[in-house]
């Protein structure tokens, strides 16, 4: 199977890569005469994502194009020297670069033999293993088909649907052509021919019934055509990547969900507490048997993203129980990449939760002989820093023209003029990772510490709330709720500055002033002092305060705004095996905000339910 993400390790792994062949044809093809050929590479070093932006590294590649010698190499004697030196514009975040290679890289037929690398003006230069790929000389012209991709089976459905409005003459010929195409595709992918052939045979029987209906002038319904197509549906593979097509069954579920959404209003999709992990955590009750499927869920999220205004991954995107910093970063980067690098048109934002940085496993570091769990500890090097999250979430790129403090903060706001909505995303685990105890362990672990920093709260006052247009309403989203719950009831957990946030929001809604500060016993690195004066802009409206964290659905009417808790997307049913995955493993919801009537309709998909409230 071809791959679409090319990962290059500048550490240059050894002999195990010799003569290794990797099919990258899904993402890169080059012929003589091609120009602006896109090549996307992710650079790592011993598994850790390269921090190109911090070190101002830019991509380059050098080598020769020509005929291979007896050692399968191309040298100055047998080829033409070629090179590409990129710029910071090639960097797309998360260790990835996107290069549009010029035609000079493909001067003649043969093979490219050389290496990729990163360099900066300060003299740093890192390179990868040697790379070899073919340069073809046939059909040099390239083009992009602007129409959405449709499989051959879907094309038949489209054709038959159109013909049902007039006549269906010629369907036998098209059917035979379709069978040949499907068989060729099956042979290419090395799938079970016997099983698929049986399906084709069954579908032929359905076709005969269809033709009889036509002959009898009976009406051909879309439901019947869908039934015909569904005979070809192959079960979703366990490692299905997102960005591809949904199965007809899941597309039908998604389409039905979309059709049930209110027609008008600002649409906010929440997918929170996904707890992605590539293996279930071994300790009972702490892992998610469907952790891997969180990535598959994002294929549905991306499909829905064409019908909503914004998608928010509300934190605890990963489970953070990997025992390994490198693994933690890799999981978080994979989840973010799967969410951001997809074509769904909605804005997509990621928030930080208490699981995401890898600190949970440090708490549950030891299993006692009696089966109980003993509190562990973490070193700063064990957990992700804010800089790590900024790189993975690509905050400095401001992908959707959102406003962030210092241009790259993990909190933001974005205006939606058509809906007259300002969306504010906050970091409720704004916890320092550079404060340590005498023994070198972290003083504050995000897993059991929720906080809003002094810097973030004062930005909220002076930037996000102070300049809201007069006729706009506000939606606020973060991971941890304002109201109490499991963290508050945990004797080892700590909350900082939530009461200050409450005072800020209350004064904003009422159009009053407020002054407050952290209690005197608050550690200095968590201390905050705030002062508001919203009297000049009058009372305002918060349409909703949208959160996750508690893995439950709840609507809390607070004094001046409504807090809505969204269900966890991760399926926590420990008794359900991954092989029995179904739509009820999903926990996704869309909130449609009707600003004119001050009402919100929440539609749930999978385990999530339908709810509504007035504000």
C-alpha positions as CSV (number, residue, x, y, z in Angstrom):
1,X,0.0,0.0,0.0
2,X,1.3,3.4,-0.9
3,X,1.9,5.9,1.9
4,X,1.1,9.6,2.0
5,X,3.4,10.8,4.7
6,X,7.2,10.5,4.0
7,X,9.1,10.5,7.3
8,X,12.9,11.1,7.1
9,X,15.2,10.7,10.1
10,X,18.2,13.0,10.1
11,X,19.8,10.6,12.6
12,X,20.3,8.4,9.6
13,X,19.3,4.9,10.8
14,X,21.7,2.2,9.7
15,X,21.8,-0.9,7.6
16,X,18.2,-1.9,8.2
17,X,17.2,0.7,5.6
18,X,19.6,-0.5,2.9
19,X,17.8,-1.3,-0.3
20,X,14.5,-0.6,1.4
21,X,11.7,0.2,-1.1
22,X,8.8,2.4,0.0
23,X,5.9,3.1,-2.3
24,X,5.2,6.9,-2.1
25,X,3.2,7.1,-5.3
26,X,0.1,8.4,-3.5
27,X,2.0,11.5,-2.6
28,X,4.8,12.1,-5.1
29,X,5.2,11.4,-8.8
30,X,7.8,13.0,-11.1
31,X,8.4,12.9,-14.8
32,X,10.7,14.7,-17.1
33,X,9.4,18.2,-17.8
34,X,7.3,18.3,-14.6
35,X,7.3,21.6,-12.8
36,X,6.2,22.6,-9.2
37,X,6.0,18.9,-8.2
38,X,4.8,18.9,-4.6
39,X,6.8,16.8,-2.1
40,X,5.8,16.7,1.6
41,X,8.4,15.4,4.1
42,X,8.3,15.1,7.9
43,X,11.7,15.4,9.5
44,X,12.4,13.7,12.8
45,X,15.6,12.9,14.8
46,X,15.5,9.7,16.7
47,X,11.7,9.9,16.7
48,X,11.5,13.5,17.9
49,X,10.0,16.1,15.5
50,X,12.6,18.5,14.2
51,X,12.0,22.1,15.5
52,X,12.6,23.9,12.3
53,X,11.0,27.2,13.2
54,X,12.9,27.6,16.4
55,X,16.3,27.0,14.7
56,X,15.2,28.8,11.4
57,X,15.9,25.7,9.4
58,X,14.8,25.4,5.8
59,X,14.7,22.3,3.6
60,X,17.1,21.4,0.8
61,X,17.8,18.4,-1.4
62,X,20.9,17.5,-3.5
63,X,21.9,14.7,-5.9
64,X,22.2,13.6,-9.4
65,X,19.7,12.5,-12.1
66,X,20.8,10.0,-14.7
67,X,21.7,6.4,-15.2
68,X,22.5,4.1,-12.3
69,X,25.8,2.3,-12.1
70,X,26.5,-1.2,-11.0
71,X,26.0,-0.2,-7.4
72,X,22.6,1.3,-8.3
73,X,23.9,4.8,-7.6
74,X,23.9,7.9,-9.9
75,X,27.1,9.9,-9.8
76,X,28.7,12.9,-11.5
77,X,30.0,10.5,-14.2
78,X,26.5,9.2,-15.0
79,X,24.1,12.0,-14.2
80,X,23.4,15.7,-14.0
81,X,23.8,17.5,-10.6
82,X,20.5,18.9,-9.3
83,X,19.6,20.7,-6.1
84,X,16.7,22.5,-4.4
85,X,17.1,25.1,-1.6
86,X,13.8,26.0,0.0
87,X,12.6,28.8,2.3
88,X,10.6,29.3,5.5
89,X,7.5,29.3,3.3
90,X,8.0,25.6,2.8
91,X,7.5,24.9,6.6
92,X,3.9,23.8,7.4
93,X,4.4,22.8,11.1
94,X,4.7,19.6,13.0
95,X,8.1,18.8,11.5
96,X,6.7,18.9,8.0
97,X,7.9,20.8,4.9
98,X,6.0,21.2,1.6
99,X,8.3,21.7,-1.3
100,X,7.1,22.6,-4.8
101,X,10.1,21.2,-6.8
102,X,11.0,23.0,-10.0
103,X,11.5,21.4,-13.4
104,X,15.3,21.6,-13.0
105,X,15.1,18.7,-10.5
106,X,13.9,16.4,-13.3
107,X,16.1,17.2,-16.3
108,X,16.2,13.7,-17.9
109,X,14.9,10.2,-17.7
110,X,16.6,7.9,-15.2
111,X,16.8,8.1,-11.4
112,X,17.5,10.7,-8.7
113,X,20.2,9.6,-6.2
114,X,21.0,12.0,-3.4
115,X,19.8,13.1,0.0
116,X,17.4,15.5,1.7
117,X,18.2,17.8,4.6
118,X,17.7,20.9,6.7
119,X,20.0,24.0,6.9
120,X,20.1,27.5,8.2
121,X,22.1,30.7,7.8
122,X,24.1,30.0,11.0
123,X,25.8,27.0,9.4
124,X,23.7,24.2,10.8
125,X,23.2,21.4,8.3
126,X,21.6,18.0,8.9
127,X,21.0,15.3,6.2
128,X,19.0,12.1,5.8
129,X,19.9,8.7,4.4
130,X,20.5,8.5,0.7
131,X,17.3,8.5,-1.3
132,X,16.7,6.9,-4.8
133,X,13.6,7.4,-6.9
134,X,12.8,7.0,-10.6
135,X,12.3,9.9,-13.1
136,X,9.9,8.7,-15.8
137,X,9.8,10.2,-19.3
138,X,6.2,9.4,-20.4
139,X,3.3,11.8,-20.3
140,X,5.1,14.8,-18.8
141,X,2.0,17.0,-18.5
142,X,0.4,17.3,-15.1
143,X,-3.1,18.5,-14.3
144,X,-5.4,18.8,-11.3
145,X,-9.0,17.5,-11.6
146,X,-11.0,20.1,-9.7
147,X,-14.1,17.8,-9.4
148,X,-14.4,15.8,-6.1
149,X,-13.1,12.2,-6.3
150,X,-15.8,9.6,-6.9
151,X,-15.2,5.8,-7.0
152,X,-16.4,3.8,-10.0
153,X,-19.2,2.4,-7.9
154,X,-20.3,5.9,-6.9
155,X,-20.1,7.0,-10.5
156,X,-22.6,4.2,-11.4
157,X,-24.9,5.4,-8.6
158,X,-24.6,9.0,-10.0
159,X,-25.3,7.8,-13.5
160,X,-28.2,5.6,-12.6
161,X,-29.7,8.3,-10.4
162,X,-29.6,10.7,-13.4
163,X,-30.9,8.1,-15.8
164,X,-33.8,7.3,-13.5
165,X,-35.2,10.7,-14.4
166,X,-35.3,9.8,-18.1
167,X,-34.4,6.2,-19.1
168,X,-31.9,3.5,-18.2
169,X,-30.9,2.3,-21.7
170,X,-27.4,0.9,-21.9
171,X,-27.1,-0.2,-18.3
172,X,-25.9,-3.7,-19.3
173,X,-22.9,-2.3,-21.0
174,X,-22.0,0.0,-18.1
175,X,-22.4,-2.9,-15.7
176,X,-20.0,-5.1,-17.6
177,X,-17.5,-2.2,-17.7
178,X,-17.9,-1.6,-14.0
179,X,-17.3,-5.3,-13.2
180,X,-14.0,-5.2,-15.2
181,X,-12.9,-2.0,-13.4
182,X,-13.7,-3.4,-10.0
183,X,-11.8,-6.6,-10.7
184,X,-8.8,-4.7,-11.9
185,X,-8.9,-2.6,-8.7
186,X,-9.2,-5.7,-6.6
187,X,-6.2,-7.4,-8.3
188,X,-4.1,-4.3,-7.8
189,X,-4.9,-4.2,-4.1
190,X,-4.4,-8.0,-3.6
191,X,-7.9,-8.4,-2.0
192,X,-9.9,-11.6,-1.6
193,X,-11.2,-12.2,-5.2
194,X,-13.5,-15.0,-4.2
195,X,-15.3,-12.9,-1.7
196,X,-15.7,-9.9,-3.9
197,X,-16.7,-12.1,-6.9
198,X,-19.5,-13.5,-4.8
199,X,-20.6,-10.0,-4.0
200,X,-20.6,-9.1,-7.7
201,X,-22.7,-12.2,-8.4
202,X,-25.2,-11.1,-5.8
203,X,-25.3,-7.7,-7.3
204,X,-26.0,-9.2,-10.7
205,X,-29.1,-10.8,-9.4
206,X,-30.2,-7.4,-8.0
207,X,-29.5,-5.9,-11.4
208,X,-31.8,-8.4,-13.1
209,X,-34.5,-7.4,-10.7
210,X,-33.8,-3.7,-11.4
211,X,-34.0,-4.3,-15.2
212,X,-37.3,-6.1,-14.7
213,X,-38.7,-3.2,-12.8
214,X,-37.6,-0.9,-15.6
215,X,-39.3,-3.2,-18.2
216,X,-42.5,-3.1,-16.1
217,X,-42.3,0.7,-15.8
218,X,-41.9,0.5,-12.1
219,X,-40.3,3.4,-10.3
220,X,-36.6,3.0,-9.5
221,X,-35.9,4.5,-6.0
222,X,-32.7,6.0,-4.7
223,X,-33.0,3.6,-1.7
224,X,-32.9,0.7,-4.1
225,X,-29.8,2.0,-5.9
226,X,-28.1,2.5,-2.5
227,X,-28.9,-1.1,-1.7
228,X,-27.3,-2.2,-5.0
229,X,-24.1,-0.2,-4.3
230,X,-23.9,-1.4,-0.7
231,X,-23.3,-4.9,-1.9
232,X,-19.8,-3.8,-2.8
233,X,-19.0,-2.3,0.5
234,X,-15.9,-3.8,2.1
235,X,-15.7,-3.6,5.9
236,X,-13.6,-0.6,7.1
237,X,-10.1,-1.8,7.8
238,X,-8.7,-1.3,11.3
239,X,-6.0,1.1,10.1
240,X,-8.3,3.2,7.8
241,X,-6.7,6.6,7.4
242,X,-8.8,9.8,7.4
243,X,-9.3,12.1,4.5
244,X,-10.5,9.1,2.5
245,X,-14.1,8.3,1.7
246,X,-16.5,7.0,4.3
247,X,-18.2,3.7,3.6
248,X,-21.7,4.1,2.2
249,X,-23.1,3.0,5.5
250,X,-21.2,5.6,7.5
251,X,-21.8,8.3,4.8
252,X,-25.5,7.5,5.1
253,X,-25.4,8.0,8.9
254,X,-23.4,11.2,8.5
255,X,-25.8,12.5,5.8
256,X,-28.8,11.7,8.0
257,X,-27.1,13.6,10.9
258,X,-26.4,16.6,8.6
259,X,-30.0,16.6,7.4
260,X,-31.3,16.8,11.0
261,X,-29.2,19.9,11.8
262,X,-31.1,23.2,11.9
263,X,-30.8,25.0,8.5
264,X,-29.7,28.4,9.9
265,X,-27.4,29.4,12.7
266,X,-23.8,29.3,13.7
267,X,-22.6,25.7,13.9
268,X,-20.0,24.6,16.4
269,X,-18.7,21.0,16.2
270,X,-17.2,19.6,19.4
271,X,-15.0,16.4,19.4
272,X,-13.5,16.3,22.8
273,X,-11.8,13.7,25.1
274,X,-10.8,11.5,22.1
275,X,-8.0,9.9,24.2
276,X,-6.2,8.6,21.2
277,X,-3.6,6.0,21.9
278,X,-2.1,3.4,19.6
279,X,-2.3,0.7,22.3
280,X,-4.7,0.3,25.2
281,X,-3.1,1.2,28.6
282,X,-2.4,-2.0,30.5
283,X,-3.8,-0.9,33.9
284,X,-7.5,-1.7,34.4
285,X,-9.9,1.2,33.9
286,X,-7.3,3.7,32.6
287,X,-7.2,2.8,28.9
288,X,-9.6,3.0,26.1
289,X,-10.2,-0.2,24.0
290,X,-11.1,2.0,21.0
291,X,-8.2,4.5,21.4
292,X,-6.9,3.9,17.9
293,X,-10.3,4.5,16.4
294,X,-10.2,8.2,17.5
295,X,-8.2,8.8,14.2
296,X,-10.9,7.0,12.3
297,X,-13.5,9.2,14.0
298,X,-11.8,12.2,12.5
299,X,-12.7,11.0,9.0
300,X,-16.4,11.6,10.0
301,X,-15.4,14.9,11.7
302,X,-13.8,16.0,8.4
303,X,-16.9,15.0,6.4
304,X,-19.1,17.0,8.8
305,X,-16.6,19.9,8.6
306,X,-18.1,20.8,5.2
307,X,-21.4,21.6,6.9
308,X,-20.4,23.5,10.1
309,X,-18.6,26.8,10.8
310,X,-15.9,25.5,13.2
311,X,-14.5,22.3,14.6
312,X,-12.9,22.2,18.1
313,X,-10.9,19.3,19.4
314,X,-11.6,20.2,23.0
315,X,-8.6,18.6,24.8
316,X,-7.5,15.2,26.0
317,X,-7.0,14.6,22.3
318,X,-4.6,11.9,23.3
319,X,-4.5,9.7,26.4
320,X,-1.0,10.6,27.6
321,X,-0.2,7.3,29.1
322,X,2.7,6.1,27.0
323,X,5.5,6.2,29.6
324,X,7.6,8.0,27.0
325,X,8.0,11.7,26.0
326,X,8.8,11.0,22.4
327,X,5.8,8.7,22.1
328,X,3.6,11.4,23.7
329,X,4.7,14.0,21.2
330,X,4.3,11.6,18.3
331,X,0.7,10.7,19.3
332,X,-0.3,14.4,19.8
333,X,1.3,15.3,16.5
334,X,-0.4,12.5,14.6
335,X,-3.8,13.5,16.0
336,X,-3.3,17.2,15.2
337,X,-2.1,16.4,11.7
338,X,-5.1,14.2,11.0
339,X,-7.4,17.0,12.1
340,X,-5.7,19.9,10.3
341,X,-4.4,18.3,7.1
342,X,-7.9,17.4,5.7
343,X,-10.0,19.2,3.2
344,X,-13.2,19.9,5.3
345,X,-13.8,23.6,4.9
346,X,-14.6,24.6,8.6
347,X,-12.0,26.2,10.8
348,X,-10.3,23.7,13.1
349,X,-8.8,24.4,16.4
350,X,-7.1,22.2,19.1
351,X,-7.2,22.8,22.8
352,X,-5.0,21.3,25.5
353,X,-6.4,18.9,28.2
354,X,-4.9,17.4,31.3
355,X,-4.0,14.1,29.6
356,X,-2.3,15.5,26.5
357,X,1.1,16.3,27.9
358,X,2.0,12.8,29.2
359,X,1.7,13.6,32.9
360,X,-1.1,11.1,33.7
361,X,1.3,8.2,33.5
362,X,3.6,9.9,35.9
363,X,0.9,9.9,38.5
364,X,0.1,6.3,38.0
365,X,3.7,5.3,38.0
366,X,3.6,2.3,40.3
367,X,1.2,-0.7,40.7
368,X,1.3,-1.9,44.4
369,X,1.3,-5.6,45.3
370,X,-2.3,-5.3,46.4
371,X,-3.3,-3.9,43.0
372,X,-3.7,-0.3,44.1
373,X,-2.0,2.5,42.3
374,X,0.6,4.7,43.9
375,X,1.2,8.4,43.0
376,X,4.2,8.9,40.8
377,X,6.2,12.0,39.8
378,X,7.4,13.6,36.6
379,X,10.6,15.3,35.5
380,X,10.3,18.4,33.2
381,X,11.7,16.2,30.4
382,X,8.9,13.7,30.8
383,X,6.1,16.0,29.6
384,X,5.2,18.2,26.7
385,X,5.9,21.9,27.1
386,X,3.8,24.8,25.7
387,X,6.4,25.2,23.0
388,X,5.8,21.5,22.0
389,X,2.0,22.1,21.8
390,X,2.5,25.3,19.8
391,X,4.5,23.5,17.2
392,X,2.1,20.5,17.0
393,X,-1.0,22.7,17.0
394,X,0.7,25.1,14.5
395,X,-0.4,28.2,16.5
396,X,2.2,30.5,15.0
397,X,0.7,29.9,11.5
398,X,-2.7,31.2,12.6
399,X,-4.2,28.9,10.0
400,X,-7.6,30.5,10.2
401,X,-6.6,34.2,10.7
402,X,-7.5,33.9,14.4
403,X,-5.9,36.2,16.9
404,X,-3.4,34.8,19.4
405,X,-1.4,36.6,22.1
406,X,2.2,37.1,20.9
407,X,1.1,35.5,17.6
408,X,1.3,31.9,18.8
409,X,-0.4,31.4,22.2
410,X,-2.5,28.3,22.9
411,X,-5.5,30.5,23.4
412,X,-7.2,32.6,20.7
413,X,-10.3,34.4,19.4
414,X,-11.8,34.5,16.0
415,X,-14.7,36.6,14.6
416,X,-17.4,35.2,12.3
417,X,-19.1,38.3,10.8
418,X,-21.8,36.5,8.9
419,X,-23.1,35.0,12.2
420,X,-22.0,37.9,14.4
421,X,-20.2,35.5,16.7
422,X,-16.8,35.8,18.4
423,X,-15.3,32.4,19.4
424,X,-12.8,32.4,22.2
425,X,-10.7,29.4,23.0
426,X,-9.0,29.3,26.4
427,X,-6.2,27.1,27.8
428,X,-7.5,25.8,31.1
429,X,-4.3,23.9,31.8
430,X,-2.0,26.9,31.5
431,X,0.5,25.4,33.9
432,X,4.3,26.0,33.9
433,X,6.5,23.0,33.3
434,X,9.7,24.6,34.4
435,X,9.0,24.8,38.1
436,X,10.5,21.9,40.1
437,X,10.7,20.6,43.6
438,X,14.0,20.1,45.5
439,X,14.3,16.6,44.0
440,X,13.9,17.9,40.5
441,X,10.4,16.7,39.9
442,X,7.7,18.9,38.5
443,X,5.9,21.1,41.1
444,X,2.7,21.2,39.1
445,X,1.5,18.3,37.0
446,X,-1.2,19.3,34.5
447,X,-3.0,16.0,35.0
448,X,-4.2,17.2,38.4
449,X,-3.6,20.9,38.1
450,X,-5.9,23.3,36.2
451,X,-5.1,27.0,35.9
452,X,-5.5,30.2,33.9
453,X,-2.3,32.2,34.0
454,X,-2.1,35.9,34.8
455,X,-1.0,36.6,31.3
456,X,-3.9,34.7,29.7
457,X,-6.5,36.3,31.9
458,X,-5.3,39.9,31.3
459,X,-5.2,39.1,27.5
460,X,-8.8,37.9,27.8
461,X,-9.8,41.2,29.4
462,X,-7.8,43.6,27.2
463,X,-8.0,41.8,23.8
464,X,-10.6,39.1,23.5
465,X,-13.5,40.7,25.5
466,X,-12.8,44.4,25.4
467,X,-13.1,44.9,21.7
468,X,-16.1,42.7,20.9
469,X,-18.3,44.4,18.3
470,X,-21.5,45.7,19.8
471,X,-23.9,43.4,18.0
472,X,-21.8,40.2,18.5
473,X,-22.4,37.3,20.9
474,X,-19.6,35.3,22.4
475,X,-18.9,31.6,22.6
476,X,-16.1,30.4,24.9
477,X,-14.6,27.0,24.7
478,X,-11.9,25.2,26.8
479,X,-11.3,21.8,28.3
480,X,-12.0,22.2,32.0
481,X,-15.4,23.4,33.3
482,X,-16.0,26.3,35.6
483,X,-18.2,24.3,37.9
484,X,-16.9,21.6,40.3
485,X,-16.6,17.9,39.5
486,X,-14.1,15.1,39.7
487,X,-11.0,17.3,39.8
488,X,-12.4,19.4,42.6
489,X,-13.3,16.2,44.5
490,X,-9.8,14.8,44.1
491,X,-7.8,15.7,47.3
492,X,-4.6,15.8,45.3
493,X,-5.8,18.1,42.6
494,X,-5.6,21.9,42.5
495,X,-7.6,24.6,40.8
496,X,-6.1,28.1,40.2
497,X,-7.8,31.3,39.1
498,X,-11.1,29.8,38.0
499,X,-12.9,32.3,40.3
500,X,-11.0,35.1,38.6
501,X,-12.2,33.9,35.2
502,X,-15.8,33.7,36.6
503,X,-15.5,37.3,37.8
504,X,-14.2,38.5,34.4
505,X,-17.0,36.8,32.5
506,X,-19.7,38.0,34.9
507,X,-18.6,41.6,34.6
508,X,-18.4,41.3,30.8
509,X,-22.0,40.1,30.6
510,X,-23.3,42.7,33.1
511,X,-21.3,45.6,31.7
512,X,-19.6,46.3,35.1
513,X,-16.2,46.4,36.6
514,X,-14.4,43.7,38.6
515,X,-11.1,43.5,40.5
516,X,-9.6,40.3,41.9
517,X,-6.5,38.4,42.7
518,X,-5.4,34.9,43.6
519,X,-5.4,33.9,47.3
520,X,-2.2,34.8,49.3
521,X,-1.2,31.2,49.6
522,X,-1.1,30.7,45.8
523,X,2.4,29.8,44.5
524,X,4.0,32.9,42.9
525,X,4.2,31.2,39.4
526,X,0.4,30.7,39.5
527,X,-0.5,34.1,41.0
528,X,-2.8,36.3,39.0
529,X,-4.3,39.8,39.5
530,X,-7.0,41.2,37.2
531,X,-9.1,44.3,36.8
532,X,-11.9,44.9,34.4
533,X,-14.1,47.9,33.4
534,X,-16.8,46.9,30.9
535,X,-19.1,49.7,31.8
536,X,-18.4,51.6,28.6
537,X,-19.5,48.8,26.3
538,X,-22.7,47.9,28.2
539,X,-24.2,44.4,28.9
540,X,-23.1,41.6,26.5
541,X,-24.2,38.1,25.7
542,X,-22.3,34.8,26.2
543,X,-24.2,32.3,24.1
544,X,-22.4,29.3,25.7
545,X,-19.3,28.1,27.6
546,X,-18.4,24.8,25.9
547,X,-16.3,22.2,27.7
548,X,-15.4,18.5,28.0
549,X,-13.3,16.8,30.6
550,X,-16.0,15.1,32.7
551,X,-17.1,12.6,30.0
552,X,-20.7,13.4,30.5
553,X,-23.5,15.5,29.0
554,X,-24.7,18.3,31.2
555,X,-26.2,21.8,30.9
556,X,-25.4,24.1,33.8
557,X,-27.3,27.4,34.1
558,X,-24.8,29.8,35.8
559,X,-25.7,33.3,36.9
560,X,-24.7,35.1,33.7
561,X,-24.2,32.4,31.1
562,X,-24.8,28.7,30.3
563,X,-22.1,26.1,30.6
564,X,-22.5,23.0,28.4
565,X,-20.5,19.8,29.0
566,X,-20.0,17.6,25.9
567,X,-19.6,13.8,26.0
568,X,-16.2,12.1,25.5
569,X,-15.7,10.9,22.0
570,X,-13.5,8.0,23.2
571,X,-15.6,4.9,23.9
572,X,-14.8,3.9,27.5
573,X,-16.6,0.6,27.4
574,X,-13.9,-1.8,28.6
575,X,-16.1,-4.8,27.8
576,X,-16.5,-4.0,24.1
577,X,-13.7,-5.3,21.9
578,X,-12.3,-3.1,19.1
579,X,-13.5,-5.6,16.6
580,X,-17.1,-4.8,17.5
581,X,-16.8,-1.1,16.7
582,X,-20.0,0.6,15.5
583,X,-21.4,4.1,15.3
584,X,-22.2,4.1,19.0
585,X,-18.5,4.3,19.7
586,X,-18.7,7.9,18.5
587,X,-19.4,10.8,20.8
588,X,-19.6,13.9,18.5
589,X,-22.0,16.8,18.8
590,X,-22.9,20.0,16.8
591,X,-24.3,23.0,18.6
592,X,-26.3,25.3,16.4
593,X,-26.6,28.8,17.9
594,X,-29.6,30.9,16.9
595,X,-28.5,34.4,18.0
596,X,-31.8,36.1,17.1
597,X,-33.9,33.8,19.4
598,X,-31.1,33.2,21.9
599,X,-31.5,29.4,21.7
600,X,-29.1,26.6,21.0
601,X,-29.9,23.2,19.5
602,X,-27.3,20.4,20.1
603,X,-27.4,17.4,17.9
604,X,-25.5,14.3,19.0
605,X,-24.0,11.6,16.8
606,X,-23.3,8.1,18.2
607,X,-23.5,8.0,22.0
608,X,-24.1,11.8,22.2
609,X,-27.7,12.9,22.5
610,X,-29.9,15.8,21.3
611,X,-30.3,18.7,23.7
612,X,-31.3,22.3,23.7
613,X,-31.3,25.4,25.9
614,X,-32.3,29.1,25.9
615,X,-29.8,31.7,27.0
